[in-house]
Amino acid sequence: MALLNKNSPYPAILAACFGVFIAADDQTVIVTILPSIMSDFRLGIDDLGQVSWTVTGYLLGYTAVLPLMGRISDVHGHRRVYLLAMGIFLVGSVLAAMANGLWTLVGFRVIQAVGGGAVVPVTIAMIGDLLPPGRRGMALGIMGASAEMGAVIGPLWGSLIDRFLDWRWVFWMNVPLVIIVVVLIMLLAPSGRRYPRPVDYRGGLILALVMVLVTLALSRLGEAPVQAGAGLALGGLLLAGFLWSQSRASFPLTPLSLFRRVSFSAANASHFFVGAALIIAMVNIPLITDTVMGKEPLEGGLRLLRLTGAIPVGALAGGFAASRLGYRLPTAAGLLLGATSFYFLSTWDLELSDPMMTVHLLIGGLGFGLVIAPIATAAINSVPPEDRGTAAALLTVMRMMGMIVGLAALTSWGTDRFDTLVRGIDLSLVDPGYINEVTSAGLIVFEGFFLTAMALCLLALVPTWLMRGEKHGVQSPTVPIGGTGDTSWGR
C-alpha cells in the first residue's frame, strides 16, 4: 500500500501505464475483427493485401512520429504532451469508428497511431521525472508489462466485442477509457519541468519520411526488389541529409551527442537486436504450427500466447531486478533465456508435445520480458533530463526498426531458402513422398529462422555489457521524491 499513499508518484505512473495498455491493445485488436471489416466493406480474400494496411498503417504512424513527439514532450512538458497524445488517439478512435470505407479506416488508424505511438516514450520520460534513477527500474517494468499485456489481450478483446456487438465498438470503447486516463493524469501527475527551445519540425517530417520509405521498401523487398532498392536508396540519401543537418543545428531534433554516451548507444543497439529476434518469434511460431505442423490456426495463436503471456511477468521481474542489480545482469539473463528458447524452438518437429513445448515458449517469454526495464532504465538514466522524451522515443524507434528489418530480411531469405530446398518438386502433387520432402524443407527453413533469432540474442549481449551508469545516472537510489535529484515531483 506504500506505493499508493498520497505522497507517492505511483498513482500517476499507474494511470500513465493504463494509457500505454490502451494504445498497445489497439495495435493488435484489429487482427480478430478484420473478417468483419472485410464483410462490412464488401471486400474479398483477394483484397487481403489492401486490408493488411489497417495493421501496417498503424505501425507506420506509430513509428514515424516518435522522434518528433519525444522532442515536443521535452520542450512543452511530458504531462502536457501525454494528454495531447491521448487526445489525438481519442480523435483517431472516434473517426475509425465512423469510417465508411477501407482507406478512410486506414487513414484514421494512422491518426490513432500518432497519439498511441507517443504515449510509450512520454510515459518513460514521465517516470524519469517522477522517480530518481535508482527507483526507476520497477516503474519501467510495470510500464513494459502494461504494453505487453495490452498487445496480448488485444485479439481477445476484439473477438469478444465483435461477437456480442459490432467491430466499430472496438473503437467506440476507447472513448470512456481514454477519458478515465486523461482525468487521472490531470488529477495525479505534476506538470513537470519544461525545457523551452525551438523544435525542428522540418527535421521531424524528414525523419518520418525516411522511416516510411525504409519500411515500405523492406516490405516489398521480396516481391519488387528494384522498387525496394530505389526506396532504400532514397531513404538512405534523406537520412544522410538529416544527419548532416542535425550535426549543424543549434537545437537538433535528435541530438547526435546522445549517441556518444556509451550506455545510451549500447541500450539502443541491444533493443534493435531484441526487436529483430522478437518479431521472428511472433511471426514464425504461429506459422510453423499452422503450415508445417498442420494444426488449426487457433492452435498457432494459443502457442504464441504462451510466449507473449509470459512477457509481462518477465517485465515485472526485470524491473525488480534492475532496481537491485543494475542494467547488465538482468538484460544478459533475459537474452540468454531468449537464446535458449530459440535453440529449443529450432528442434521442433512433428512429434512435438507438451509439456516441453510450453516450457520452450515460457522461457522465451520470460526472457523477452526481463530485458524491457533494464534497457529502458539504462537509456534514460544516461541522458540529461531535458532529453528524456527524445531518448525514450529513439529507444522505441530502434526496437520497431529491428522488427521491421528482421521481418523483411528473413522473409526474403526464407522464401529463397524454401524455393531452393523444394526445387524440382511439383508442389501440386499429393503423393506422401513429396509431402514428406516439402515438410522436411519447411522444418529446415524454420530451424534457420529460430537459429538466426538465437544468434541475434547472443549478439545483443555485446552492447548489453557496455550499459553502465553515467553522470546523469549516478544519483543515490535513496534520493527522496521531491529531493535533490532531477525529478520534478512536488515542484
CORZINOR-V71823 format. One record per residue. N is the residue number from 1. RES is the residue in one letter. SS is DSSP state (h for helix, s for strand, l for the rest). OMEGA is omega in radians with two decimals (999 if undefined). D_CENTER is the distance of its C-alpha to the mean C-alpha in whole Angstrom. Layout:
BEGIN
n	res	ss	omega	d_center
N	RES	SS	OMEGA	D_CENTER
N	RES	SS	OMEGA	D_CENTER
END
This chain:
BEGIN
n	res	ss	omega	d_center
1	M	l	-3.13	31
2	A	h	3.13	31
3	L	h	-3.01	27
4	L	h	3.08	28
5	N	l	-2.96	32
6	K	l	3.14	32
7	N	l	-3.09	32
8	S	l	3.06	28
9	P	l	-3.01	25
10	Y	h	3.04	23
11	P	h	3.10	24
12	A	h	3.13	22
13	I	h	3.13	19
14	L	h	3.09	19
15	A	h	3.11	20
16	A	h	3.13	17
17	C	h	3.06	15
18	F	h	3.04	16
19	G	h	3.07	15
20	V	h	3.12	11
21	F	h	-3.11	12
22	I	h	-3.13	14
23	A	h	3.13	11
24	A	h	3.11	9
25	D	h	-3.09	12
26	D	h	2.99	12
27	Q	h	-2.99	9
28	T	h	-3.08	11
29	V	l	-3.07	15
30	I	h	-3.01	16
31	V	h	-3.03	16
32	T	h	3.11	19
33	I	h	3.14	21
34	L	h	3.11	21
35	P	h	3.13	25
36	S	h	3.10	26
37	I	h	3.13	25
38	M	h	3.12	26
39	S	h	-3.11	30
40	D	h	-3.12	30
41	F	l	3.11	29
42	R	l	3.12	32
43	L	l	3.14	29
44	G	l	-3.13	30
45	I	h	3.12	28
46	D	h	3.09	29
47	D	h	-3.04	27
48	L	h	3.12	24
49	G	h	3.09	23
50	Q	h	-3.12	23
51	V	h	-3.12	21
52	S	l	3.12	18
53	W	h	3.03	18
54	T	h	3.07	17
55	V	h	-3.09	13
56	T	h	3.14	13
57	G	h	3.11	15
58	Y	h	-3.14	12
59	L	h	3.12	9
60	L	h	3.13	12
61	G	h	-3.14	13
62	Y	h	-3.04	9
63	T	h	-2.94	9
64	A	h	-3.05	13
65	V	l	-3.00	14
66	L	h	-3.11	12
67	P	h	-3.12	14
68	L	h	-3.13	17
69	M	h	3.08	16
70	G	h	3.13	15
71	R	h	3.12	19
72	I	h	-3.13	21
73	S	h	3.08	19
74	D	h	-3.07	21
75	V	h	-3.00	24
76	H	h	3.11	25
77	G	l	-3.04	23
78	H	h	3.13	20
79	R	h	-3.11	21
80	R	h	-3.11	23
81	V	h	3.03	20
82	Y	h	3.12	18
83	L	h	3.08	21
84	L	h	-3.13	21
85	A	h	3.12	17
86	M	h	3.08	18
87	G	h	3.10	21
88	I	h	3.11	19
89	F	h	3.13	17
90	L	h	3.12	20
91	V	h	3.11	22
92	G	h	3.13	20
93	S	h	-3.14	20
94	V	h	3.13	24
95	L	h	3.12	24
96	A	h	3.12	22
97	A	h	-3.11	24
98	M	l	-3.09	27
99	A	l	-3.13	26
100	N	l	3.13	29
101	G	l	-3.06	28
102	L	h	-3.00	25
103	W	h	2.99	24
104	T	h	3.08	25
105	L	h	3.11	22
106	V	h	3.13	20
107	G	h	3.13	21
108	F	h	3.04	20
109	R	h	3.10	17
110	V	h	3.09	16
111	I	h	3.05	18
112	Q	h	-3.04	16
113	A	h	3.11	12
114	V	h	3.08	14
115	G	h	-3.11	15
116	G	h	-3.14	11
117	G	h	-3.13	9
118	A	h	-3.02	12
119	V	h	-3.06	12
120	V	h	-3.12	9
121	P	h	3.13	11
122	V	h	3.06	14
123	T	h	3.08	14
124	I	h	3.13	13
125	A	h	3.11	16
126	M	h	3.08	18
127	I	h	3.06	18
128	G	h	3.09	20
129	D	h	-2.95	22
130	L	h	-3.07	23
131	L	l	3.03	23
132	P	l	-3.02	25
133	P	h	-3.07	23
134	G	h	-3.10	25
135	R	h	-3.06	23
136	R	h	-3.02	20
137	G	h	-3.09	18
138	M	h	-3.14	19
139	A	h	3.11	18
140	L	h	3.04	14
141	G	h	3.09	14
142	I	h	3.14	15
143	M	h	3.11	12
144	G	h	3.11	10
145	A	h	3.12	12
146	S	h	-3.14	12
147	A	h	-3.10	8
148	E	h	3.11	9
149	M	h	3.08	12
150	G	h	3.14	11
151	A	h	-3.14	9
152	V	h	-3.06	12
153	I	h	-3.08	15
154	G	h	-3.13	14
155	P	h	3.12	16
156	L	h	3.11	19
157	W	h	3.14	19
158	G	h	-3.11	19
159	S	h	3.12	22
160	L	h	3.13	24
161	I	h	-3.12	24
162	D	h	-3.10	25
163	R	h	-3.01	28
164	F	h	-3.12	30
165	L	l	-3.11	29
166	D	l	-3.06	28
167	W	l	-3.13	24
168	R	l	3.13	25
169	W	h	3.00	25
170	V	h	-3.12	21
171	F	h	3.11	21
172	W	h	-3.11	24
173	M	h	3.10	23
174	N	h	-3.04	20
175	V	h	3.13	23
176	P	h	-3.13	25
177	L	h	3.12	21
178	V	h	3.12	20
179	I	h	3.10	24
180	I	h	-3.13	24
181	V	h	-3.11	21
182	V	h	-3.14	23
183	V	h	-3.14	26
184	L	h	3.14	25
185	I	h	3.14	23
186	M	h	-3.13	26
187	L	h	-2.92	28
188	L	h	-3.01	27
189	A	l	3.06	25
190	P	l	-3.09	27
191	S	l	3.10	27
192	G	l	3.14	26
193	R	l	2.97	27
194	R	l	-3.12	27
195	Y	l	-3.03	27
196	P	l	3.07	29
197	R	l	-3.13	29
198	P	l	3.08	29
199	V	l	-3.12	25
200	D	l	-3.12	25
201	Y	h	3.13	24
202	R	h	3.10	25
203	G	h	3.12	23
204	G	h	3.12	20
205	L	h	3.11	21
206	I	h	-3.13	22
207	L	h	3.08	18
208	A	h	3.12	17
209	L	h	3.09	19
210	V	h	-3.10	19
211	M	h	3.10	15
212	V	h	-3.13	16
213	L	h	-3.11	19
214	V	h	-3.14	17
215	T	h	3.13	15
216	L	h	-3.13	18
217	A	h	-3.13	20
218	L	h	3.14	18
219	S	h	-3.12	17
220	R	l	-3.06	21
221	L	l	-3.11	22
222	G	l	-3.03	24
223	E	l	-3.13	26
224	A	l	-3.04	27
225	P	h	-3.13	27
226	V	h	3.10	29
227	Q	h	3.13	27
228	A	h	3.12	24
229	G	h	3.11	26
230	A	h	3.11	27
231	G	h	3.11	24
232	L	h	3.13	22
233	A	h	3.12	26
234	L	h	3.10	25
235	G	h	3.11	22
236	G	h	3.12	23
237	L	h	3.11	26
238	L	h	3.12	24
239	L	h	3.11	22
240	A	h	3.10	25
241	G	h	3.12	27
242	F	h	-3.11	24
243	L	h	3.11	24
244	W	h	-3.13	28
245	S	h	-3.14	28
246	Q	h	-3.12	26
247	S	h	-3.11	28
248	R	h	-3.08	31
249	A	l	3.08	29
250	S	l	3.13	31
251	F	l	-3.06	28
252	P	l	3.04	25
253	L	l	-3.13	22
254	T	l	-3.13	20
255	P	l	-3.11	22
256	L	h	3.11	23
257	S	h	3.11	25
258	L	h	-3.08	21
259	F	h	3.00	21
260	R	h	3.06	24
261	R	l	-3.00	23
262	V	h	-3.09	23
263	S	h	-3.13	20
264	F	h	3.12	18
265	S	h	-3.14	18
266	A	h	3.13	18
267	A	h	3.12	15
268	N	h	3.11	13
269	A	h	3.12	15
270	S	h	-3.11	14
271	H	h	3.09	10
272	F	h	-3.14	11
273	F	h	3.11	12
274	V	h	3.11	10
275	G	h	-3.14	7
276	A	h	-3.13	11
277	A	h	-3.09	12
278	L	h	-3.11	10
279	I	h	3.07	10
280	I	h	3.10	13
281	A	h	-3.06	14
282	M	h	-3.08	12
283	V	h	-2.92	14
284	N	h	3.08	17
285	I	h	3.06	18
286	P	h	-3.05	19
287	L	h	3.14	20
288	I	h	3.14	23
289	T	h	-3.03	24
290	D	h	-3.06	24
291	T	l	-3.04	26
292	V	l	-3.09	28
293	M	l	3.02	28
294	G	l	3.12	29
295	K	l	3.08	28
296	E	l	3.11	27
297	P	h	3.13	24
298	L	h	-3.14	24
299	E	h	3.09	24
300	G	h	3.11	21
301	G	h	3.14	19
302	L	h	3.09	21
303	R	h	3.12	20
304	L	h	3.14	16
305	L	h	3.11	16
306	R	h	3.08	18
307	L	h	-3.06	15
308	T	h	3.12	13
309	G	h	3.14	15
310	A	h	-3.09	16
311	I	h	3.11	12
312	P	h	3.10	13
313	V	h	3.10	17
314	G	h	-3.14	16
315	A	h	3.10	14
316	L	h	3.11	17
317	A	h	3.12	19
318	G	h	3.09	17
319	G	h	3.10	17
320	F	h	-3.11	21
321	A	h	-3.12	22
322	A	h	3.14	20
323	S	h	-3.06	23
324	R	h	-3.05	25
325	L	h	-3.09	25
326	G	l	-3.02	23
327	Y	l	-2.87	20
328	R	h	-3.05	21
329	L	h	3.11	22
330	P	h	3.14	19
331	T	h	3.13	17
332	A	h	3.11	20
333	A	h	3.12	20
334	G	h	3.14	17
335	L	h	3.11	17
336	L	h	3.06	20
337	L	h	3.10	19
338	G	h	3.12	17
339	A	h	3.12	19
340	T	h	3.13	22
341	S	h	-3.12	20
342	F	h	3.06	20
343	Y	h	3.11	23
344	F	h	3.13	24
345	L	h	-3.13	22
346	S	l	3.14	24
347	T	l	-3.12	27
348	W	l	3.06	27
349	D	l	-3.07	30
350	L	l	3.14	31
351	E	l	-3.09	33
352	L	l	3.12	30
353	S	l	3.05	30
354	D	l	0.15	29
355	P	l	-3.03	29
356	M	h	-3.14	28
357	M	h	-3.14	25
358	T	h	3.11	24
359	V	h	3.14	24
360	H	h	-3.08	22
361	L	h	3.13	19
362	L	h	3.11	19
363	I	h	3.13	20
364	G	h	3.14	16
365	G	h	3.11	14
366	L	h	3.13	16
367	G	h	3.13	16
368	F	h	3.11	12
369	G	h	-3.08	12
370	L	h	-3.00	15
371	V	h	-2.98	13
372	I	h	-3.05	10
373	A	h	-3.11	13
374	P	h	3.11	16
375	I	h	3.12	13
376	A	h	3.14	12
377	T	h	3.12	16
378	A	h	-3.10	17
379	A	h	-3.03	16
380	I	h	3.09	17
381	N	h	-3.06	20
382	S	l	-3.10	21
383	V	l	3.08	21
384	P	l	-3.10	24
385	P	h	-3.12	23
386	E	h	3.14	24
387	D	h	-3.05	21
388	R	h	-3.14	18
389	G	h	3.11	16
390	T	h	-3.11	16
391	A	h	3.13	15
392	A	h	3.11	12
393	A	h	3.13	11
394	L	h	3.13	12
395	L	h	3.12	10
396	T	h	3.09	7
397	V	h	-3.10	8
398	M	h	3.10	9
399	R	h	3.14	6
400	M	h	3.13	6
401	M	h	3.06	9
402	G	h	3.12	10
403	M	h	-3.11	8
404	I	h	-3.12	11
405	V	h	-3.12	13
406	G	h	-3.12	13
407	L	h	-3.10	14
408	A	h	-3.10	16
409	A	h	-3.09	18
410	L	h	3.07	18
411	T	h	3.12	19
412	S	h	-3.12	22
413	W	h	-3.10	23
414	G	h	3.12	23
415	T	h	3.13	25
416	D	h	-3.12	28
417	R	h	3.13	28
418	F	h	3.12	29
419	D	h	3.12	31
420	T	h	-3.08	33
421	L	h	-3.09	33
422	V	l	-3.13	35
423	R	l	-3.14	37
424	G	l	3.12	40
425	I	l	3.08	39
426	D	l	-3.05	40
427	L	l	3.10	37
428	S	l	3.14	39
429	L	l	-3.13	41
430	V	l	3.10	41
431	D	l	-3.09	43
432	P	h	3.12	42
433	G	h	3.10	42
434	Y	h	-3.14	40
435	I	h	3.13	37
436	N	h	3.13	37
437	E	h	3.12	37
438	V	h	3.11	34
439	T	h	3.11	32
440	S	h	3.11	33
441	A	h	3.12	31
442	G	h	3.12	28
443	L	h	3.11	28
444	I	h	3.13	28
445	V	h	-3.14	26
446	F	h	3.05	23
447	E	h	3.10	25
448	G	h	3.09	24
449	F	h	-3.03	20
450	F	h	3.08	20
451	L	h	3.06	22
452	T	h	3.10	20
453	A	h	3.08	17
454	M	h	3.13	19
455	A	h	3.11	20
456	L	h	3.09	17
457	C	h	3.14	17
458	L	h	3.11	20
459	L	h	3.14	20
460	A	h	3.11	17
461	L	h	-3.09	20
462	V	h	3.09	22
463	P	h	-3.14	20
464	T	h	-3.08	19
465	W	l	3.08	22
466	L	l	3.12	23
467	M	l	-3.11	21
468	R	l	3.12	24
469	G	l	3.05	25
470	E	l	-2.92	26
471	K	h	3.12	28
472	H	h	-3.12	26
473	G	h	-3.04	25
474	V	l	3.14	28
475	Q	l	-3.13	29
476	S	l	3.07	30
477	P	l	-3.09	28
478	T	l	3.10	31
479	V	l	-3.08	31
480	P	l	3.05	32
481	I	l	-3.11	30
482	G	l	-3.14	32
483	G	l	-3.01	33
484	T	l	3.14	33
485	G	l	-3.10	30
486	D	l	3.11	28
487	T	l	-3.13	26
488	S	l	-3.13	28
489	W	l	3.10	28
490	G	l	3.14	31
491	R	l	999	32
END
